[in-house]
Amino acid sequence: MKKPVFKSAKVFTVSSAHFVHDVYSSFLAPLLPLLIEKFALSLASASVLSIVQQLPSFLSLFVGAVAHKLPWRWIIILAPLITGICGSLIGLAPDQIVLGVLLFTIGISSALFHVPAPVMIKYFSGNQAGKGMSLYMLGGEAARMIGPVLIVTAVSIWQLEGTWRLIFPVVAASVTLFFVLENKPYQKYANNGHKPINWWSTIKEYKYFFFALTVFMLFRSLMKGSLATFLPTYMGMKGSSLFTGAIALSVLQLSAAFGSFIMGGISDRIGRFKSLLILSILSPIFMLIFVFSGFTLQMVLLLVLGVVLYATSPVMLALVLEQGSNQPAMMNTGFTTINFATNAIAVLFTGIIGDIIGLDMTLQIAAFLGIAAVPAVFILKKYSKEKR
């Protein structure tokens, strides 16, 4: 039997599309300090903006159910374009309603993109799913590293209302994808070419696994979501400039990209659950050190925090797609929906509690609650069909 081959060029193409898409979907967090000032928002209201962007993620369940009928190639080409246009227009939004529409559209585009892309990566990765997911996640994390600096630099050059000019690079990127991404029926990967999608039977079969995954991801998201959304705002409240806040977020995402890149391959060797356990122990420790440190040490700690907080993503995604289901698109949908839902809860929690007791104390609470992810790893292993 022919050994599955790791198709590096195809993995790189889909990962590049992921990069382009997520550059533009990462604009909200670094712009929050300006939007809070422009629209006189509280932290809770600002968190709602993030939730509006993530709300369409619940459409992922529907997308996964009909994934085999969707034009996967066109989704990979057009989703970055739609997200790029809307992300570039955030600065022009005259009121919160228009801003909400732009963010919601980004969310719809993101929900469509993130269902087929990982399944294509898994197919192209052969028997090296961890490596493939690491490269895919690297594209997303690198985008969230570059995105904040890109948008803040654009604001410094053209002002908030001039960021529409960033539309032109994403148009060029989508045209390139049109010519590079080959035209073939990717949809067959949604269900391995045989059984029709039955989303209810998949959820029913893996309900305990998904429940355990939700518990684990919720406690992780309390740390990840609070930093990813409010780090520039948090730094601003401590006296830093908008650009410094964007740099801090980019430092976090730089280390996140590194962690995502190396951890998938490491988990291929030492096992998924051992990897998750190590990262779950280290994350709250470094989070607590971060919130009690001064500015210089915080910037250094962001290099570590990004790794321990975000390196679980390729491990979890590989684990989800290794559960033995013949409907990988639906399994990825479950993961994507849980990821966005738990992150939305974490962001709303941070915004509401941050208004009451301040972001400093809120981040401390998030770190303490993050300890609960450690026992959640054992619960997840219990209900997983992949035990290593």
GIPETA-V402315 format. One record per backbone hydrogen bond with DSSP energy under -0.5 kcal/mol. CO is the residue of the C=O (numbers start at 1). NH is the residue of the N-H. If there is no record, write none. Layout:
co->(CO CO)
nh->(NH NH)
This chain:
co->(4 5 6 7 8 9 10 11 12 13 14 15 16 17 18 19 20 21 22 23 24 26 27 28 29 31 31 32 33 34 35 36 36 42 43 44 45 46 47 48 49 50 51 52 54 55 56 57 58 59 60 61 62 64 66 66 67 70 71 72 73 74 75 77 78 79 80 81 82 83 84 85 87 89 89 90 95 96 97 98 99 100 101 102 103 104 105 106 107 108 109 110 112 112 113 115 116 117 118 119 120 121 123 124 125 128 129 130 131 132 133 134 135 136 137 138 139 140 141 142 143 144 145 146 147 148 149 150 151 152 153 154 155 159 160 162 163 164 165 166 167 168 169 170 171 172 173 174 175 176 177 180 182 184 185 186 187 188 188 190 191 198 199 200 201 202 204 206 207 208 209 210 211 212 213 214 215 216 217 218 219 220 220 221 221 223 224 225 226 227 230 231 232 233 234 235 236 241 242 243 244 245 246 247 248 249 250 251 252 253 254 255 256 257 258 259 260 262 263 264 265 266 266 267 271 272 273 274 275 276 277 278 279 280 281 282 283 284 285 286 287 288 290 294 295 296 297 298 299 300 300 301 301 302 303 304 305 306 307 310 311 312 313 314 315 316 317 318 319 320 327 327 328 329 330 331 332 333 334 335 336 337 338 339 340 341 342 343 344 345 346 347 348 349 350 351 352 353 353 354 358 359 360 361 362 363 364 365 366 367 368 369 370 371 372 373 374 374 375 376 377 378 379 380 381 385)
nh->(127 7 8 11 12 13 14 15 16 17 18 19 20 21 22 23 24 25 26 26 27 30 31 32 32 34 35 36 37 38 39 40 41 46 47 48 49 50 51 52 53 54 55 56 57 58 59 60 61 63 64 65 66 67 69 70 70 72 75 76 77 78 79 81 82 83 84 85 86 87 88 89 90 92 93 93 99 100 101 102 103 104 105 106 107 108 109 110 111 112 113 114 115 116 117 119 120 121 122 123 124 125 126 7 128 132 133 134 135 136 137 138 139 140 141 142 143 144 145 146 147 148 149 150 151 152 153 154 155 156 157 158 159 162 163 165 166 167 168 170 171 172 173 174 175 176 177 178 179 180 181 182 184 186 188 189 190 191 193 329 194 202 203 204 205 206 207 210 211 212 213 214 215 216 217 218 219 220 221 222 223 223 224 225 226 227 228 229 230 231 234 235 236 237 238 240 239 245 246 247 248 249 250 251 252 253 254 255 256 257 258 259 260 261 262 263 264 266 267 268 269 269 270 271 275 276 277 278 279 280 281 282 283 284 285 286 287 288 289 290 291 292 293 298 299 300 301 302 303 303 304 304 305 306 307 308 309 310 311 313 315 316 317 318 319 320 321 322 322 323 330 331 332 333 334 335 336 337 338 339 340 341 342 343 344 345 346 347 348 349 350 351 352 353 354 355 356 357 358 358 362 363 364 365 366 367 368 369 370 371 371 372 373 374 376 377 377 378 379 380 381 382 383 384 384 387)
